[in-house]
Amino acid sequence: MQPLDAFGWDAGFAEAFAPHAEAGLSPARVAAREGSLFKLWAADGERLAQLSGIFKRDLSHEAPFPAVGDWVAADMTPTRAVLHAVLPRRSRVARKEAGKRDRLQVLVANLDTIFVVSGLDQDWNLRRLERYLAIVLEGGARPVILLNKADLCPQAEARLAETRSVTGTGAVHLISAKRGSGLEVLAEYLLPGKTVALLGSSGAGKS
């Protein structure tokens, strides 16, 4: 059995789940979506799940569609688990849903920290960084800016100062993923039970 706290489960989620426990359901976290199915991380390992008929019906009444990172209530009895409800989200990254001006599509949920990665080469752009920060802050996660490829930029310290001028008290770090320099600061955020994601343009060095 895998303890759920390894996936970010805590007393707050347990309290929100209590009514579902009384109904005989089990908690799990959405790890991925595979077509109409969802891969769940549960106490007994990975399981594939489908939406219950009632859940599908309620989707037409603005019920939250499960996203990666969501904690859900599921019936684990069948071979293919059945997903019945999504627990309240603490944070999310979302975008406007195509064709629906006032509805958001949640891409990922319940993140603790989002690393906003920007390369200190042609990728560096303060206005873009501000837009990314707005997305993270609006969704409720903690933003941390990583200025990557510091080894390629003679003006790295100056760009660090400029970036800090628009982020206020937010954390900003100079790193070089290729050389491995500055990466020790990430240990502060990469803690057991914490969920971290990367956000940034193609070529910034997220990989």
C-alpha positions as CSV (number, residue, x, y, z in Angstrom):
1,M,0.0,0.0,0.0
2,Q,1.3,3.4,-1.0
3,P,0.6,6.2,1.6
4,L,-1.4,8.9,0.0
5,D,0.6,11.7,1.7
6,A,3.4,10.8,-0.8
7,F,1.0,12.3,-3.5
8,G,0.1,15.4,-1.4
9,W,-2.8,14.1,0.7
10,D,-3.2,15.9,4.0
11,A,-5.7,16.7,6.7
12,G,-7.5,19.4,4.7
13,F,-8.2,17.1,1.8
14,A,-9.2,14.4,4.2
15,E,-11.8,16.7,5.8
16,A,-13.2,17.6,2.3
17,F,-13.4,13.9,1.5
18,A,-15.3,12.8,4.6
19,P,-18.8,12.8,3.1
20,H,-17.5,10.6,0.2
21,A,-15.9,8.2,2.7
22,E,-19.3,7.7,4.3
23,A,-20.6,6.7,0.9
24,G,-17.9,4.0,0.6
25,L,-15.7,5.8,-1.9
26,S,-11.9,6.0,-1.9
27,P,-9.6,9.0,-2.5
28,A,-7.2,9.1,-5.4
29,R,-5.3,11.6,-7.4
30,V,-5.5,12.1,-11.2
31,A,-2.1,11.4,-12.7
32,A,-3.0,11.6,-16.4
33,R,-5.9,11.6,-18.8
34,E,-6.0,8.9,-21.5
35,G,-8.9,9.7,-23.9
36,S,-12.1,9.2,-21.9
37,L,-10.2,7.4,-19.1
38,F,-8.2,8.7,-16.2
39,K,-5.1,7.2,-14.6
40,L,-5.4,7.5,-10.8
41,W,-2.8,7.2,-8.1
42,A,-4.4,5.4,-5.2
43,A,-3.4,3.7,-2.0
44,D,-3.4,0.3,-3.8
45,G,-1.4,1.5,-6.8
46,E,-2.3,2.9,-10.2
47,R,-5.8,2.4,-11.5
48,L,-7.7,3.4,-14.7
49,A,-11.1,5.1,-14.0
50,Q,-14.1,6.2,-16.0
51,L,-16.6,8.9,-15.1
52,S,-19.9,7.7,-13.5
53,G,-23.1,8.2,-15.4
54,I,-24.3,10.7,-12.7
55,F,-21.0,12.6,-13.0
56,K,-21.3,12.9,-16.7
57,R,-24.8,14.2,-16.3
58,D,-23.7,16.8,-13.8
59,L,-21.0,18.1,-16.1
60,S,-23.7,19.9,-18.1
61,H,-24.4,21.9,-14.9
62,E,-20.9,23.3,-14.5
63,A,-19.6,20.5,-12.4
64,P,-15.7,20.6,-12.5
65,F,-14.3,18.2,-15.1
66,P,-11.4,16.2,-13.6
67,A,-7.9,17.6,-14.4
68,V,-4.5,16.3,-13.8
69,G,-3.6,16.9,-10.1
70,D,-7.2,16.7,-8.9
71,W,-8.1,14.7,-5.8
72,V,-11.2,12.6,-6.6
73,A,-13.7,10.3,-4.9
74,A,-13.8,6.9,-6.7
75,D,-15.4,3.5,-6.4
76,M,-12.4,1.1,-6.6
77,T,-14.5,-2.0,-6.5
78,P,-14.8,-2.6,-10.2
79,T,-11.8,-3.7,-12.3
80,R,-12.0,-0.2,-13.9
81,A,-12.6,2.3,-11.1
82,V,-15.5,4.7,-11.3
83,L,-15.0,8.4,-10.6
84,H,-17.8,10.1,-8.7
85,A,-16.6,13.6,-7.6
86,V,-13.8,16.1,-7.6
87,L,-12.6,17.6,-4.3
88,P,-12.3,21.4,-4.1
89,R,-9.1,22.7,-5.7
90,R,-6.5,24.7,-3.9
91,S,-4.9,26.0,-7.0
92,R,-5.0,25.5,-10.7
93,V,-3.6,26.6,-14.1
94,A,-6.4,27.3,-16.5
95,R,-7.1,28.9,-19.9
96,K,-10.3,30.0,-21.6
97,E,-12.2,27.1,-23.1
98,A,-12.5,27.3,-26.9
99,G,-15.9,28.6,-28.0
100,K,-17.0,29.4,-24.4
101,R,-16.0,33.0,-23.4
102,D,-16.8,32.7,-19.7
103,R,-15.7,29.1,-19.0
104,L,-12.2,28.1,-18.1
105,Q,-10.5,24.8,-18.9
106,V,-8.4,23.7,-16.0
107,L,-5.1,22.2,-17.3
108,V,-3.6,21.1,-13.9
109,A,-4.8,21.4,-10.3
110,N,-3.5,21.5,-6.7
111,L,0.0,22.7,-7.4
112,D,2.2,24.0,-4.6
113,T,4.9,25.7,-6.7
114,I,5.2,26.6,-10.3
115,F,8.7,27.2,-11.7
116,V,8.5,29.8,-14.4
117,V,11.5,29.1,-16.6
118,S,13.1,31.7,-18.8
119,G,16.3,31.3,-20.8
120,L,18.8,34.2,-20.5
121,D,19.2,34.2,-24.2
122,Q,16.7,35.1,-26.9
123,D,13.9,33.8,-24.7
124,W,14.2,36.4,-21.9
125,N,11.3,38.8,-22.0
126,L,10.0,40.7,-19.0
127,R,6.5,41.3,-20.4
128,R,6.2,37.5,-21.0
129,L,7.4,36.8,-17.5
130,E,4.8,39.2,-16.1
131,R,2.0,37.3,-18.1
132,Y,3.2,34.0,-16.7
133,L,3.3,35.4,-13.2
134,A,-0.3,36.6,-13.6
135,I,-1.4,33.1,-14.6
136,V,0.3,31.5,-11.6
137,L,-0.9,34.0,-9.1
138,E,-4.5,34.0,-10.4
139,G,-4.5,30.2,-10.0
140,G,-3.3,30.3,-6.4
141,A,0.1,28.5,-6.7
142,R,3.5,29.8,-5.5
143,P,5.5,31.2,-8.5
144,V,9.3,30.8,-8.6
145,I,11.2,32.3,-11.5
146,L,14.2,30.4,-12.8
147,L,16.5,32.4,-15.1
148,N,18.2,29.6,-16.9
149,K,21.3,29.5,-19.2
150,A,23.1,32.0,-16.9
151,D,26.4,30.7,-18.3
152,L,25.4,32.1,-21.8
153,C,24.6,35.6,-20.6
154,P,27.3,38.1,-19.5
155,Q,24.5,40.4,-18.3
156,A,23.0,37.7,-16.0
157,E,23.2,39.7,-12.8
158,A,21.7,42.8,-14.5
159,R,18.8,40.7,-15.9
160,L,18.3,39.2,-12.4
161,A,17.9,42.7,-11.0
162,E,15.5,43.7,-13.8
163,T,13.4,40.6,-13.2
164,R,13.2,41.2,-9.5
165,S,12.0,44.7,-10.2
166,V,8.7,43.3,-11.6
167,T,8.2,40.4,-9.3
168,G,8.1,42.2,-6.0
169,T,8.8,39.7,-3.2
170,G,8.6,36.6,-5.5
171,A,11.6,34.3,-5.6
172,V,14.0,34.6,-8.6
173,H,17.0,32.4,-9.1
174,L,19.9,32.3,-11.6
175,I,20.6,28.8,-12.8
176,S,22.4,26.9,-15.5
177,A,20.7,23.5,-16.1
178,K,23.4,22.5,-18.6
179,R,26.2,23.1,-16.1
180,G,24.3,22.2,-13.0
181,S,25.0,25.5,-11.3
182,G,22.5,27.1,-9.0
183,L,20.3,24.0,-8.9
184,E,20.8,23.5,-5.2
185,V,18.2,26.2,-4.5
186,L,15.5,23.9,-5.9
187,A,15.7,21.6,-2.9
188,E,13.7,24.2,-0.9
189,Y,10.7,23.5,-3.2
190,L,11.2,19.8,-4.1
191,L,9.9,18.4,-0.9
192,P,8.0,15.1,-0.2
193,G,4.3,15.5,-0.7
194,K,4.6,18.7,-2.6
195,T,3.5,19.2,-6.2
196,V,5.7,21.2,-8.6
197,A,5.2,22.1,-12.3
198,L,7.2,23.9,-15.0
199,L,5.9,26.8,-17.1
200,G,7.8,28.5,-19.9
201,S,8.2,28.9,-23.6
202,S,9.8,26.3,-25.9
203,G,13.5,26.4,-25.6
204,A,13.7,27.9,-22.2
205,G,15.3,24.8,-20.7
206,K,12.4,23.1,-18.9
207,S,13.6,19.7,-20.0
